[in-house]
Structures are given as structure tokens and as C-alpha cells.
């Protein structure tokens, strides 16, 4: 416990050192993220939608990046944030299916338990919403073609996940969940090339 507390403290100090390099608005935005991070661990005791609160915390970077670059928040940032939350709800539902039976025994709630056999339909909704919201954000931001290629690859990967998934096989749920790293990298790659082209 002592080592864990020391490591947590070290991480907090590193995060603080990074945060104070930004403008005042971004610093305030970063401090506000602590509320979302603090609330999430308790939500699975009270609601079948803890994944929403996880999304609120995990997706905060969409707001931070915009705030750090522009010193304010505009519509593309909010849309990117909302799209990321929808994505998190989807992939963490997949993750939660590994533990759905144990969670039911100990009273832990999740969207995996809520959706059950309707998980595939729910993933279509949330993954589709993620792609649409991120696409609208990109449109408002005026991105170049590489960003759209990245979004298309991201969308295709999410579709592959739904087609590949079997919620009754925990090991497969874990593999599909982990593949979201690749989905994110595809989207990031498109945005990175877009950024390079803008500065060239």
C-alpha cells in the first residue's frame, strides 16, 4: 500500500508539472477533470451506466487539448468529447462482459449487465454515435483529407469489433476490447498527418 501511495503521489506530481505549463483556462479545465475521475469508481454501485462516468473522465483530453491550444472551448471540442464518451461506453461494455456473471453475484452494475444479449445493437448505436459526433467535430474544425481517412479506418475497425465479438467468450471480449488501442491509433494517425500537412 505504501509503494502504491508513493507511486500515485509521483504520478500526481508529474501531472501537475505538465498542467502548469498550460494557459490559465487549460489549467482550470484540467483541475475540473478531478471531479469526473473521483466520481467514477463509486458509480457501479448506484447505476447500470458507470461507463458514462468512465467516459466523462477518460475523454477529458479532448477538452484539454483544445483548451491548451486556444485558451477556450468551442463546438468541435465538445463534439469530440461527446464522441469519445460514446466510444468509451461501447468498448468498456465489451470489457465488462468478462465479469458480468461475477458482477451480478456481488451487486456491481454495468452496461454489460444492462444490455445483455442486446449488446450488439447497443454497440451499433454507441459506436455509430461516436463516428458521427467525431465526424461533425472534424467538419467544424475544417480538417484535411487524411483526417477523414483516419476516421473511416476508425469506423471500419469499430464495425469489425462488433462482427468479431461473442459476449459469451470472456477471452475474446478481452481481445476485442484491447483492439481499441488500434482503433484509436488509426484515428490519431489521420489527425497527425492532417496536422503535419497544415504546418508544411
N, C-alpha and C positions, 0 to 999 in steps of 0.2 A: 504493500500500500504506500509506503514511504517513497519507494522508487517511482511508482505511478504518479504520485502527487508532485514529485520533483520534475518529472517529465512533462506533466501538464503545465506546471508553472513555467518551465522553459519554453514550451510552445506558445504560451500566452505572451511571454516577453518578446519572443521573435515576432509574433503577430502585431504586437503593439509597436515595435520598432518599424515595421513595414507601414502600419497605418498612419503614423505621424509624419510620414513623408508626403502624404497627400494634402490636397486643399482642405479647408475647414468643412466644407459641405460634405466631402467624401469621408472625412473623419467622423462627422456626426452620423452619416449613413452607416458607417462601419460599427459604431457603438450601438446603433439601433438594432443591429443584427443579433446582438446578445439576447434580446428578448425571445426571438424565434428559436434560437439554439437552446435556451433554458427551458422553454415550454415543451418542446418535442418529447423528451423521454417519458413524460408523465401522461401523454395523450392516449397511449394504447390501453390505459386503464379506464378511460372515460368514453372513448369514441371508436367506432369502426373505421374512422378516417384518419388515423395517425399519419398516414402517408402525405396528407395535405400539409401537416405541420413540418414533416421532414422536408417536403418540397420548399416550403417557405424559408427554411434555414439553408438547405443545400444550394438553392438557386440565387441566393443573395448576391453572388458575384456578378450577375447580370446588372444589378443596380450599382454595385460598387465600381465596376469598370466604367460605366457611363458617367457616374458622379466624379470619378477621378479624372476623366478626360475633359469634361465640360463644366464641372462645378455646379451641376444641376441634374434633374431627372426629366426626361422627355418621353413622349409616347413610345418610341422604339425600345427604350429600356424597360418600361412597364410590360410591353408585349413580349419581349424576350424573357422577362422574369416569369410571366404567366405561362408561356410556352414551356419553359423549363420545369415549372411546377407540374404541369400535366405529364411531362416525360417522367419525372421522378415518381409520380403516383403510379404510372404504368410499370416502371422497372422495379420499384420496391414491392409492388403487388406480386410480381413474379418471385422475388426473393422471399416474401412472406409465405408463399405456398410450401416452402420447405418445412416450415414449422407449424403449419396450420393445425394439425391434429394436437400437437403439444400445447399450442396456444389456447386451444379450446378447453383443454383439461385444466389449465391454470388461470383461465379467465382473461387472457390477453386478447385484445381485439385488433383486427386488421382488415384491410380491404380484401385480402385473400379469403378470409372467412366470410366476409360480406358478399363477395361476388360468387364464390364457389365455382360451379360449372359455367357460370356466365362470365368468367374471367376473360375469355377470348373476345366476347363482344365488348366488354369494358376496355380492353386494351385497344381495340379498334377505335373506340371513342376517344380515349385519352391520348394515344399516340397520334391519331388524326388531328386532334386539337392542338397538340404540340407542334406539329408540322405547319398547320395553318397559322397559328399565332406567331411562330418564328418567321414564317414567310411574310406576314404582314409587317413585322418589325423590320425585316430586310428591305421590303419595299419602301417603307417610310425613311429608312436610313440611306436609300439610294445606292445600294451595293452594285458591284460589277458582276459579270457572268460567273467568275469562279465561286462566288458565294452561293449562287443558285445551284451549281453543280454539287457543291458540298451538301446543300440542303436536300437535293434529290437523292444523293447517296445515303444520307442520314435516314430519309424516309424509306428508302428501299431496305435498309438494314432493319428498321423497326418492323416492316412488313415481314421480313424473313424471320424475325423473332417470333411473331405471332404464329406463322406457319410451322415453325420448328417446335414450339412449346407443347409439352404434355404436363399439365399441372399435377398429375398423379405420380410423376417421377422426380423426386427431390434432386437427384444429381443433375438431371437435365435442367431443372429450374435454376440451379446454381450456375451452370454453364451459360445459359441464355442470359441470366442476369449479368454475369461478368462481361458478356459480349457488348454491353452498353458502353464499355470503355472504347471499343472500336467505333460504335455509332457516334460518340462524342468526338473522337479524333477525326472522323470524316467531315463532320460539320466544322470543326475547328480548322482543318486543313483548307477548306474552301474560303473561310473568313481570313485566314492568314495570307493566302495568295492574293485575295482581294486587297488586303492592306498593303502588301508589297507593291502591287500594281499601282496603287494610288500614290505611293511615295516615290516611284521610279521616275 
